[in-house]
Amino acid sequence: MTRAELQATHLRKAIDGRDVIGRAKGIIMVRRGASADEAFDILRRASQDLNVKLA
């Protein structure tokens, strides 16, 4: 795999991860009436508590 292909793969994974986090934030915002920042904090705390990377 060339360097450009590797970079493209990493970029796709980053974009996909960001999309998933955005959807999760949206669900939390609707269900809990939270702001975007509050929803991200909820995700971040859950990630830390469960020792699972937020991605």
Backbone bond lengths (Angstrom), bond angles and torsions (degrees), N, CA, C in turn:
res aa  C-N    CA-C-N  psi(-1)  N-CA   C-N-CA  omega(-1)  CA-C   N-CA-C  phi
1 M - - - 1.444 - - 1.530 107.85 -
2 T 1.312 115.41 133.98 1.464 119.49 -179.67 1.528 109.92 -77.93
3 R 1.312 115.16 165.62 1.463 120.14 179.53 1.526 110.76 -60.78
4 A 1.328 116.94 -41.23 1.468 121.26 -179.89 1.529 111.05 -63.65
5 E 1.326 116.37 -40.84 1.469 119.97 177.89 1.523 110.93 -65.29
6 L 1.316 116.74 -39.97 1.456 121.62 179.03 1.530 110.32 -64.55
7 Q 1.322 116.12 -43.10 1.466 120.04 178.00 1.525 110.85 -63.76
8 A 1.309 117.38 -40.92 1.463 121.51 179.05 1.531 110.59 -63.51
9 T 1.315 116.95 -40.02 1.464 121.62 178.21 1.527 110.26 -63.36
10 H 1.320 116.56 -45.25 1.468 120.78 179.25 1.531 110.93 -63.43
11 L 1.322 116.43 -39.88 1.460 120.56 179.41 1.523 110.80 -64.51
12 R 1.332 117.01 -42.97 1.471 120.51 178.21 1.520 110.85 -60.83
13 K 1.338 116.55 -43.67 1.469 120.44 179.07 1.522 111.07 -62.85
14 A 1.316 117.42 -40.68 1.464 121.51 179.26 1.530 110.72 -63.95
15 I 1.319 116.13 -43.83 1.464 120.38 179.83 1.522 110.18 -65.79
16 D 1.319 117.12 -42.55 1.468 120.56 178.40 1.523 110.59 -62.02
17 G 1.330 117.17 -42.85 1.462 121.08 179.26 1.517 111.47 -63.16
18 R 1.315 115.69 -41.78 1.467 119.69 179.24 1.525 110.40 -64.02
19 D 1.309 117.18 -38.55 1.460 121.72 179.17 1.528 110.53 -63.83
20 V 1.313 117.03 -43.82 1.466 121.33 179.84 1.527 110.38 -63.50
21 I 1.330 116.39 -43.40 1.461 120.31 178.65 1.532 109.84 -62.74
22 G 1.317 116.77 -41.05 1.467 120.69 178.68 1.519 112.06 -61.88
23 R 1.317 117.00 -41.52 1.471 120.30 177.86 1.514 110.78 -65.97
24 A 1.331 116.92 -41.76 1.467 120.73 178.76 1.528 110.40 -62.70
25 K 1.327 116.80 -42.24 1.464 120.52 176.96 1.522 110.38 -59.88
26 G 1.322 116.68 -43.82 1.464 120.98 179.57 1.514 112.35 -60.28
27 I 1.305 116.82 -42.32 1.472 121.09 179.08 1.524 109.92 -62.90
28 I 1.338 116.56 -45.69 1.467 120.68 179.41 1.524 110.52 -63.38
29 M 1.317 117.02 -40.73 1.461 120.90 -179.64 1.528 110.92 -61.15
30 V 1.329 116.72 -42.27 1.470 120.55 -179.13 1.520 110.71 -71.97
31 R 1.317 117.22 -47.57 1.465 120.73 -174.68 1.520 113.57 -71.63
32 R 1.328 116.63 -34.09 1.469 119.71 -175.71 1.523 113.23 -109.82
33 G 1.308 117.53 -2.86 1.459 120.46 -178.40 1.522 112.09 65.58
34 A 1.308 116.66 31.80 1.464 122.57 -176.64 1.523 110.65 -91.29
35 S 1.332 115.11 156.87 1.462 120.17 172.53 1.528 108.32 -77.58
36 A 1.325 116.70 171.52 1.463 120.47 178.62 1.525 111.06 -61.32
37 D 1.332 116.80 -41.43 1.464 119.98 179.14 1.520 111.66 -66.17
38 E 1.334 116.62 -41.43 1.465 120.27 178.71 1.528 110.65 -64.33
39 A 1.320 116.53 -41.05 1.464 120.51 179.60 1.517 110.55 -63.28
40 F 1.333 116.92 -41.40 1.459 119.14 178.34 1.522 110.89 -65.65
41 D 1.334 117.20 -38.96 1.468 120.26 177.20 1.527 111.33 -61.85
42 I 1.323 116.34 -39.07 1.465 120.27 177.54 1.527 110.05 -62.25
43 L 1.323 116.72 -45.28 1.464 121.03 178.18 1.527 111.16 -63.11
44 R 1.325 116.03 -42.77 1.465 120.76 -179.20 1.526 110.96 -62.89
45 R 1.332 116.68 -45.10 1.467 119.63 179.32 1.524 111.43 -64.18
46 A 1.325 116.74 -41.99 1.475 119.91 177.90 1.514 110.23 -62.05
47 S 1.320 116.70 -40.17 1.466 121.23 178.45 1.535 110.26 -60.41
48 Q 1.329 116.14 -45.10 1.460 120.10 -179.86 1.524 111.67 -67.79
49 D 1.338 116.26 -43.37 1.472 120.31 -178.42 1.528 111.75 -63.80
50 L 1.331 115.72 -37.13 1.466 120.30 -178.03 1.532 112.87 -91.63
51 N 1.332 115.23 -3.92 1.472 121.09 -177.82 1.525 111.30 55.17
52 V 1.342 114.74 46.10 1.458 122.59 179.06 1.521 107.13 -124.75
53 K 1.320 116.62 130.35 1.463 121.04 -179.09 1.521 110.28 -63.69
54 L 1.328 116.31 135.00 1.453 122.01 177.50 1.525 108.00 -81.31
55 A 1.315 115.30 104.25 1.468 120.04 -178.02 1.517 109.63 -153.54
